[in-house]
Each structure stands twice: as C-alpha cells, then as structure tokens.
Amino acid sequence: MKLPSPDQAQDTAIAVFGRIVADEERLGRFFDLTGLRPDSIRTASTSSQFFEAVLDHVVGYEPLLIAIAGELEMDPQAIVAAHARLAPPPLE
C-alpha cells in the first residue's frame, strides 16, 4: 500500500470528518466513542492527533469506512492508507 503524503492524509481526514459531521447519528457515535464534546471539538481539531483519531474511528468500523468511502467516491484503502500515514508507529 502506497502511503499518501502527510498533507494528503490530513486532507483525507478532513473530508472524512466532513462526512461524519454531516450525519447526526455518525457525529453522536463519534462523540460517544472519543469522549469529545461539541464545545471541545474546535480546540481538539487543532491537534495533529485529532486527524489520526478521526481516521482511527472510521477504519475501526468497516461499515462506516465503506459508507464514507462511497460518499467520497474513493477507495476505502485510500482512507486506510491515510490512517497508516498519520498513526504513530507501533511500539516495539
């Protein structure tokens, strides 16, 4: 799998987050699972880890990954690759 550049990965995360925000049920699930709240999202979104968390959330639930990839007209593997680019390296 070819990894996108960090900027491309961040752009993918922003597009994915846009699809989460556009759906009340998805956004509620995102808030429930991440512990974020509507009043803290702006501050959280300035952190580079925020984008990794968005992609981690989507990649961790295949039905959501497939749905959002379809809405964005992109291969689900492109979202997985963006996640791999932004995720910290595994601990050894």
N, CA and C of each residue as an Amber inpcrd file, in Angstrom:
protein
   276
   0.8540000  -1.1650000   0.0000000   0.0000000   0.0000000   0.0000000
   0.9050000   1.2340000   0.0000000   0.6820000   2.1030000  -0.9660000
   1.4370000   3.3510000  -1.0530000   0.7930000   4.3760000  -0.1210000
   1.6210000   4.9530000   0.7460000   1.1010000   5.9320000   1.6930000
   1.0580000   7.3160000   1.0580000   0.0100000   8.0650000   1.3610000
  -0.0690000   9.4440000   0.8660000   0.9070000  10.3240000   1.6460000
   1.1280000  11.5210000   1.1560000   1.9320000  12.4840000   1.9080000
   1.1620000  12.8620000   3.1730000   1.8430000  13.4140000   4.1720000
   1.1210000  13.8590000   5.3710000   0.0110000  14.8660000   5.0490000
   0.2690000  15.7740000   4.1180000  -0.7720000  16.7480000   3.7480000
  -1.9640000  16.0730000   3.0900000  -1.6970000  15.1080000   2.2110000
  -2.7920000  14.3790000   1.5650000  -3.5840000  13.5800000   2.5960000
  -2.8840000  12.9730000   3.5510000  -3.5570000  12.2060000   4.5960000
  -4.4410000  13.1140000   5.4470000  -3.9400000  14.3000000   5.7600000
  -4.7360000  15.2490000   6.5350000  -5.9530000  15.7090000   5.7300000
  -5.7760000  15.9490000   4.4420000  -6.9060000  16.3300000   3.5870000
  -7.9670000  15.2300000   3.5780000  -7.5230000  13.9760000   3.5320000
  -8.4610000  12.8520000   3.5760000  -9.2110000  12.8500000   4.8980000
  -8.4950000  13.0690000   5.9970000  -9.1340000  13.0880000   7.3160000
 -10.1660000  14.2090000   7.4170000  -9.8500000  15.3620000   6.8480000
 -10.7930000  16.4790000   6.8640000 -12.0570000  16.1270000   6.0760000
 -11.8810000  15.5070000   4.9120000 -13.0350000  15.0990000   4.1020000
 -13.8720000  14.0590000   4.8470000 -13.2070000  13.1040000   5.4770000
 -13.9040000  12.0650000   6.2390000 -14.6770000  12.6990000   7.3980000
 -14.0260000  13.6200000   8.1050000 -14.7100000  14.2690000   9.2230000
 -15.9310000  15.0520000   8.7390000 -15.8280000  15.6390000   7.5690000
 -16.9770000  16.3330000   6.9920000 -18.1680000  15.4100000   6.8060000
 -17.9140000  14.1610000   6.4330000 -18.9990000  13.1920000   6.2660000
 -19.5420000  12.7490000   7.6190000 -18.6930000  12.7070000   8.6280000
 -19.1710000  12.3670000   9.9760000 -20.0740000  13.4810000  10.4980000
 -19.6300000  14.7100000  10.3480000 -20.3810000  15.8660000  10.8490000
 -21.7110000  16.0320000  10.1210000 -21.7680000  15.6150000   8.8710000
 -22.9810000  15.7840000   8.0690000 -24.1180000  14.8540000   8.5010000
 -23.8150000  13.8860000   9.3540000 -24.8150000  12.9090000   9.7670000
 -24.8970000  12.9050000  11.2960000 -26.0450000  13.2740000  11.8180000
 -26.2230000  13.4030000  13.2690000 -25.9050000  12.1030000  14.0150000
 -26.3180000  10.9680000  13.4760000 -26.0640000   9.6830000  14.1330000
 -24.5630000   9.3850000  14.1650000 -23.8900000   9.6130000  13.0460000
 -22.4430000   9.3880000  12.9950000 -21.7210000  10.3060000  13.9790000
 -22.1330000  11.5600000  14.0100000 -21.4740000  12.5160000  14.8910000
 -21.6900000  12.1360000  16.3540000 -22.8940000  11.7150000  16.6950000
 -23.1630000  11.2740000  18.0610000 -22.3000000  10.0940000  18.4570000
 -22.1600000   9.1320000  17.5470000 -21.3170000   7.9600000  17.8200000
 -19.8640000   8.3890000  17.9820000 -19.4070000   9.3100000  17.1270000
 -18.0360000   9.8090000  17.2190000 -17.8090000  10.4540000  18.5860000
 -18.7300000  11.3020000  19.0230000 -18.6030000  11.9430000  20.3320000
 -18.6060000  10.9040000  21.4540000 -19.5120000   9.9300000  21.3610000
 -19.6030000   8.8990000  22.3960000 -18.3120000   8.0970000  22.5160000
 -17.7300000   7.7330000  21.3850000 -16.5460000   6.8710000  21.4110000
 -15.2450000   7.6140000  21.6690000 -15.1840000   8.8800000  21.3190000
 -13.9350000   9.6300000  21.5030000 -13.9020000  10.4230000  22.8050000
 -15.0710000  10.6580000  23.3880000 -15.1220000  11.4630000  24.5900000
 -15.1050000  12.9630000  24.3100000 -15.0220000  13.3310000  23.0540000
 -15.0810000  14.7500000  22.7040000 -16.5070000  15.2520000  22.8500000
 -16.6220000  16.5600000  22.9610000 -17.9300000  17.1980000  23.0690000
 -18.0020000  18.3110000  22.0320000 -19.2020000  18.7370000  21.6800000
 -19.3190000  19.8180000  20.6930000 -18.5190000  21.0690000  21.0690000
 -18.4580000  21.3850000  22.3630000 -17.7430000  22.5910000  22.7700000
 -16.2230000  22.4210000  22.7980000 -15.7360000  21.1970000  22.6580000
 -14.2830000  20.9750000  22.6670000 -13.7280000  20.5970000  21.2980000
 -14.5920000  20.4240000  20.3160000 -14.1480000  19.9290000  19.0120000
 -13.2310000  20.9290000  18.3060000 -13.5170000  22.2020000  18.4230000
 -12.6820000  23.2120000  17.7480000 -11.2480000  23.1670000  18.2800000
 -11.1020000  23.1050000  19.5850000  -9.7710000  23.0360000  20.1840000
  -9.0870000  21.7240000  19.8080000  -9.8110000  20.6340000  19.8890000
  -9.2290000  19.3230000  19.5600000  -8.7640000  19.2640000  18.1130000
  -9.4920000  19.9150000  17.2260000  -9.1680000  19.8150000  15.8010000
  -7.8740000  20.5330000  15.4280000  -7.3000000  21.2880000  16.3400000
  -6.0150000  21.9310000  16.0530000  -4.8420000  20.9940000  16.3320000
  -5.1110000  19.8530000  16.9240000  -4.0730000  18.8700000  17.2340000
  -3.9020000  17.9030000  16.0720000  -2.6580000  17.5620000  15.7730000
  -2.4150000  16.5870000  14.6960000  -3.0050000  15.2240000  15.0450000
  -3.0990000  14.9090000  16.3280000  -3.6820000  13.6250000  16.7290000
  -5.1790000  13.5590000  16.4420000  -5.8100000  14.7010000  16.3060000
  -7.2410000  14.7110000  16.0150000  -7.5200000  14.0020000  14.6910000
  -6.7250000  14.3060000  13.6720000  -6.9470000  13.7040000  12.3590000
  -6.7050000  12.2030000  12.3910000  -5.7150000  11.7880000  13.1260000
  -5.4530000  10.3520000  13.2760000  -6.6290000   9.6940000  13.9860000
  -7.1860000  10.3790000  14.9990000  -8.3190000   9.8250000  15.7380000
  -9.5620000   9.7070000  14.8600000  -9.7800000  10.6930000  13.9940000
 -10.9150000  10.6320000  13.0660000 -10.7870000   9.4020000  12.1780000
  -9.6060000   9.2190000  11.6050000  -9.4080000   8.0730000  10.7040000
  -9.4260000   6.7640000  11.4760000  -8.8930000   6.7550000  12.6850000
  -8.9230000   5.5520000  13.5110000 -10.3680000   5.1400000  13.7850000
 -11.1960000   6.1220000  14.0640000 -12.6200000   5.8750000  14.3160000
 -13.2810000   5.2150000  13.1000000 -12.9910000   5.7210000  11.9190000
 -13.6340000   5.2150000  10.7020000 -13.0500000   3.8650000  10.2920000
 -11.7490000   3.7390000  10.3480000 -11.0990000   2.4880000   9.9410000
 -11.4770000   1.3480000  10.8930000 -11.7690000   1.6880000  12.1350000
 -12.1200000   0.6700000  13.1220000 -13.5230000   0.1130000  12.9950000
 -14.3260000   0.6540000  12.1020000 -15.7060000   0.1830000  11.9300000
 -15.9810000   0.0860000  10.4360000 -15.8090000  -1.1140000   9.8900000
 -15.8580000  -1.3180000   8.4440000 -17.1180000  -0.7830000   7.7620000
 -18.3230000  -0.9760000   8.3200000 -19.4940000  -0.4080000   7.6330000
 -19.3980000   1.1090000   7.4470000 -18.8470000   1.7970000   8.4440000
 -18.6720000   3.2410000   8.3350000 -17.6010000   3.5750000   7.3030000
 -16.5140000   2.8310000   7.3090000 -15.4410000   3.0230000   6.3250000
 -15.9800000   2.8840000   4.9060000 -16.7260000   1.8280000   4.6480000
 -17.2720000   1.5730000   3.3100000 -18.2630000   2.6750000   2.9190000
 -19.1140000   3.0720000   3.8560000 -20.1190000   4.1060000   3.5640000
 -19.4630000   5.4460000   3.2460000 -18.5230000   5.8590000   4.0720000
 -17.8840000   7.1590000   3.8480000 -17.0320000   7.1280000   2.5880000
 -16.3150000   6.0530000   2.3550000 -15.5240000   5.9550000   1.1220000
 -16.4320000   6.0780000  -0.0980000 -17.5920000   5.4410000  -0.0510000
 -18.5410000   5.5470000  -1.1590000 -19.0420000   6.9620000  -1.3550000
 -19.3530000   7.6340000  -0.2610000 -19.8350000   9.0130000  -0.3430000
 -18.7580000   9.9470000  -0.9000000 -17.5110000   9.6620000  -0.5710000
 -16.4050000  10.4880000  -1.0510000 -15.8690000  10.0170000  -2.4110000
 -16.4740000   8.9420000  -2.9130000 -16.0510000   8.3510000  -4.1890000
 -14.5550000   8.0520000  -4.1930000 -14.1270000   7.3930000  -3.1110000
 -12.7300000   6.9860000  -3.0190000 -12.6530000   5.5410000  -2.5660000
 -11.5630000   4.9280000  -2.8670000 -11.3140000   3.5540000  -2.4550000
 -11.1490000   3.5320000  -0.9370000 -11.8010000   2.6120000  -0.2390000
 -11.6160000   2.5310000   1.2130000 -10.1410000   2.3920000   1.6030000
  -9.3560000   1.7610000   0.7360000  -7.9310000   1.6050000   1.0280000
  -7.2100000   2.9530000   1.0750000  -7.7300000   3.9640000   0.4030000
  -7.1330000   5.2990000   0.4750000  -7.3010000   5.8760000   1.8750000
  -8.4220000   5.5950000   2.5080000  -8.6420000   6.0490000   3.8820000
  -7.7460000   5.2640000   4.8300000  -7.6290000   3.9730000   4.5900000
  -6.7460000   3.1360000   5.4100000  -5.2950000   3.6160000   5.2760000
  -4.8820000   3.9510000   4.0620000  -3.5170000   4.4340000   3.8310000
  -3.2910000   5.7750000   4.5300000  -4.2840000   6.6580000   4.4980000
  -4.1660000   7.9470000   5.1910000  -4.0250000   7.7150000   6.6920000
  -4.7810000   6.7750000   7.2100000  -4.6820000   6.4310000   8.6290000
  -3.2900000   5.9150000   8.9550000  -2.7690000   5.0460000   8.1070000
  -1.4270000   4.4950000   8.3320000  -0.3730000   5.6080000   8.3250000
  -0.5540000   6.6050000   7.4810000   0.3950000   7.7270000   7.4230000
   0.3500000   8.5520000   8.7050000  -0.8530000   8.7870000   9.2340000
  -0.9920000   9.6730000  10.3940000  -0.8320000   8.9660000  11.7320000
  -1.0090000   7.6500000  11.7550000  -0.9320000   6.8970000  13.0070000
   0.5230000   6.8260000  13.4770000   0.7150000   6.8630000  14.7790000
   2.0830000   6.7210000  15.2760000   2.6070000   5.3210000  14.9840000
   3.9200000   5.1850000  14.8450000   4.4720000   3.8510000  14.5890000
   4.1990000   2.9260000  15.7720000   4.0320000   1.6340000  15.5030000
   3.7630000   0.6980000  16.6020000   4.9590000   0.6140000  17.5650000
   4.6420000   0.3840000  18.8100000   5.7010000   0.2110000  19.8150000
   6.3680000  -1.1400000  19.6320000   7.6460000  -1.1710000  19.8240000
   8.3640000  -2.4500000  19.6930000   8.8750000  -2.9020000  21.0200000
